[in-house]
Amino acid sequence: MISLQDLFILILFVAALAIGWLLGSRERKKTERANGSEPVYFAGLNYLLKEETHEAIDSLVSVLEHGTDSMDAHLVLAHMLRRRGDVERAIQIHQKLLANPALTPVEINRINLELARDYTSVGLYDRAESLLLKELESEAGDKKASFEYLLEIYQETKEWARAIEVSERIIGRSGTFWRNLWPRPKYLERRLKQSVAHFHCELAVEKLASAEVRAAKKHLKRALSVDSQSVRANLQLAQLFMDGREYQAALKCLDVVRAQDAALFPEALPLIVTCYKQLSDEKGLFDYLTKAMLELPSSAVAILLAQIITDQDGVDAGIRFFVNERDVRSLRELEPLLTLMAQDGDAAISCVHEAVSALFQRSHSYRCDNCGFAGESLHWQCPSCKEWGAIKPSFELDAALKTTTSELQA
Ligand SMILES: [Zn+2]
């Protein structure tokens, strides 16, 4: 059964072929009629309509071999062959196209990009890499596509050092280079720097796995020098300091996270609690959280403070804290508040508590800002759209509550 994507590609192919066909000279039409390719073309279309993809491809290959010189049609066909697993024939088509001396640099770039995709589809990463590097150095062509595909390969093969090297080469290019190739150069430069910081963090993880702590620290510091807003680098650095029992140094890194990205500050909180506990400084923890609550109120800090107050002064004090804390109003606070209130054994409150807990269990903890992917753990690279740093804690229940409230008020 033909997939929707295959059908779409086939339609593209036929469109490309049809345009080439219409634009072709009368002479070519005569030649095609003379060598009998036109009936084969219609046979190909017939197979296509009957969803016999393999037969359709074979017939259309025959048309291209005998007739049209449309590059688009060849590229679409090679794409289909690659998808079918017939990479050797896809490579042959691309190499045959490249043999044309009349190609423009932009066309050569386009074909080489497809050839690189052929190579990676059969694991020939080195060949794809050298092709793309050559394209990046050339004077013309879509360098953005070549660069992005090269980065994709390095990330797939986890060659973080190579990914850093090629990214830094791009970052180091002049402003004119950026303006000519990307419509929003500043935005893309910032995104690229964020990715490079993540590559350093990945290298730090690898170094740590082989007990190279100093090398890991060096990579995390380099991550921060490329992207001073890298929350991940500070969290990993803090963990390294904690492993070395340097809790004050760890706390400094964790405090920076609050200013870097308030949405990700809850990720630092468990480490902050551990550091203060290791330092046997519970008052220090309470003072720090109180100050954090005053400067930047958040549900996560409020919940932590309520826990400490409950442990020290009892359930009623914990409930009073929640009720009096008016700077933050989030559904996230409702669950721990109901947990405290349900301790009295009130059946109605227990019932509401169970319902709210079930609601939270069904909602996702994290969501990708870029593609909407939702999950229960924080991925630094989105598993779906592969964007770095796009996954953030989700406030879907609060958003739903806001929408419902405004609808009711309207
Ligand atoms: Zn995503």
Boltz pocket constraint, residues with backbone or C-beta under 6 A from the ligand:
constraints:
  - pocket:
      binder: B
      contacts: [[A, 368], [A, 369], [A, 370], [A, 371], [A, 372], [A, 373], [A, 382], [A, 383], [A, 384], [A, 385], [A, 386], [A, 387], [A, 390]]
      max_distance: 6.0
